[in-house]
Amino acid sequence: METAGSCHFYRLTPRAELAEYAGRLWVEWGPGYRAWIQRGDRKEKPVVELRRIFGEDPFPGFASLILNLSELASIPSGWAAVLSATRGIYLLTCPRTREQYVGMAAGAAGFLGRWREYFATGHGGNVGLKSRDPSDYRVSILETVGTAATTADLLVLEARWKDKLQSREMGLNKN
């Protein structure tokens, strides 16, 4: 049996200064695909593409989320998916008057759908907000519910939060 030639073994170690390019840099290998050894010092290997880093900020969690309504259009798509799929009780605050409104997101579009109504109309159909100058309200989530929760369940939770925060007496809730 005749050997095809000598074997070359190389110990490769990643270089820290090039770590940001890992998985993003595409190089044209050229017609030298038959050769086992490719030497960059003898044959140029042009860069074909340097892909952008894709990523979005991780969802902060329901308890930590605080948004201005004006930010809804620019939230990451992953956040939008989570907020659209989740229902529950939220707090809407007016930074100008410092008043609060407790509401529920019971529809199929979840929190995001409900908040988009506020952004579009300034009041979302709520009596206590209709007479107000639509300011850039802030929203946060007080409580989430599972998919088995009914509208009646949500109404009970909403009433409890209105009592806890006294949003009927000192806020924007009229019911």
C-alpha positions in Angstrom: 0.0 0.0 0.0 1.3 3.4 -1.0 0.8 6.4 1.3 -0.6 9.5 -0.3 1.9 11.8 1.4 2.5 13.3 4.7 -0.3 14.3 7.1 -0.3 17.8 8.5 -2.0 18.4 11.9 -2.6 21.9 13.2 -3.5 23.0 16.6 -6.1 25.8 16.3 -6.8 28.2 19.0 -9.4 31.0 18.8 -7.9 34.5 19.0 -9.7 36.8 21.5 -9.3 39.9 19.3 -11.3 38.1 16.5 -14.1 36.6 18.7 -16.6 39.2 17.6 -16.5 37.8 14.1 -17.1 34.2 15.0 -20.1 32.8 13.0 -20.5 36.1 11.1 -17.5 36.2 8.7 -17.9 34.5 5.4 -14.8 34.0 3.2 -14.6 33.0 -0.5 -12.7 29.7 -0.4 -11.8 29.8 -4.1 -11.1 26.9 -6.4 -8.5 25.3 -4.1 -11.1 22.9 -2.6 -9.0 19.9 -3.5 -6.0 21.0 -1.6 -5.9 20.0 2.0 -3.8 23.0 2.9 -5.1 26.5 2.2 -2.5 29.2 2.7 -3.8 32.8 2.9 -0.3 34.1 2.3 -0.2 32.6 -1.2 -3.8 32.9 -2.3 -6.2 35.7 -1.3 -9.4 34.6 0.4 -11.7 37.6 0.0 -14.3 38.4 2.5 -17.8 37.8 1.0 -19.9 38.9 3.9 -19.7 40.1 7.4 -23.2 39.5 8.9 -24.7 41.9 11.3 -25.2 40.8 14.9 -28.9 40.1 15.3 -30.4 40.2 18.7 -33.0 42.0 20.7 -33.1 42.9 24.3 -34.6 40.0 26.4 -38.1 40.5 27.6 -37.8 41.9 31.2 -40.6 39.8 32.6 -44.1 40.9 33.5 -43.3 42.2 36.9 -40.5 44.5 35.6 -42.1 45.8 32.4 -42.9 49.5 32.3 -43.5 51.2 29.0 -44.7 54.5 27.6 -47.6 54.0 25.1 -45.5 55.8 22.5 -42.9 53.0 22.8 -45.3 50.3 21.7 -44.5 50.7 18.0 -40.8 50.0 18.6 -40.8 47.1 21.1 -38.9 44.0 20.0 -41.0 41.5 18.1 -40.4 38.9 20.8 -41.9 41.2 23.4 -44.9 41.9 21.1 -45.5 38.2 20.8 -45.4 37.7 24.6 -47.6 40.7 25.3 -50.1 39.7 22.6 -50.5 36.2 24.0 -51.0 37.2 27.6 -54.1 38.6 29.3 -54.5 40.1 32.8 -54.6 43.3 34.8 -52.5 46.3 34.1 -51.9 49.8 35.5 -52.0 52.9 33.3 -50.6 56.0 34.9 -50.6 59.6 33.7 -47.2 61.2 34.5 -48.6 64.7 34.1 -51.5 64.4 36.7 -50.0 61.4 38.6 -53.4 59.6 38.4 -53.8 55.9 37.9 -56.2 53.7 35.9 -56.6 49.9 36.5 -57.7 48.0 33.5 -58.0 44.5 32.2 -56.7 43.0 28.9 -59.3 40.3 28.2 -59.3 40.2 24.4 -57.5 37.8 22.0 -54.7 40.4 21.4 -53.8 40.4 25.1 -52.0 43.3 26.8 -50.6 44.7 23.5 -53.9 44.8 21.8 -55.5 46.7 24.6 -52.6 49.2 25.0 -52.6 49.9 21.2 -56.2 51.0 21.6 -55.1 53.6 24.1 -52.3 54.7 21.8 -54.7 55.0 18.9 -57.6 56.8 20.7 -56.0 58.4 23.7 -58.7 56.9 25.9 -59.4 53.3 24.8 -63.1 53.9 25.3 -62.8 54.5 29.0 -65.1 57.2 30.4 -62.6 58.5 32.9 -60.0 59.1 30.2 -62.2 60.6 27.5 -62.3 64.0 29.0 -58.6 64.2 29.5 -55.8 65.4 27.3 -54.2 62.3 25.9 -50.8 62.3 27.4 -48.1 59.7 27.0 -49.5 57.2 29.5 -47.2 54.6 31.1 -48.3 51.0 31.4 -47.2 48.2 33.6 -48.6 44.7 34.4 -50.1 44.0 37.8 -51.2 40.4 37.3 -51.3 37.8 34.5 -53.9 35.0 34.1 -53.8 31.6 32.4 -55.7 30.7 29.3 -58.5 29.1 31.3 -59.4 32.4 33.0 -62.7 33.8 32.0 -63.8 37.4 31.6 -65.6 37.0 34.9 -62.4 36.0 36.6 -60.7 39.0 35.2 -63.4 41.3 36.4 -62.9 40.0 39.9 -59.2 40.6 39.7 -59.6 44.0 38.2 -62.0 45.0 41.1 -59.5 43.8 43.6 -56.7 45.9 42.2 -59.0 48.9 42.0 -59.6 48.5 45.7 -56.0 48.0 46.6 -54.8 51.0 44.6 -57.9 53.1 45.4 -58.1 54.1 41.7 -61.8 54.8 41.9 -61.4 57.3 44.7 -58.0 58.8 43.8 -57.6 57.8 40.2 -59.2 57.6 36.8 -61.5 54.5 37.3 -65.2 55.5 37.2 -66.6 52.0 37.9 
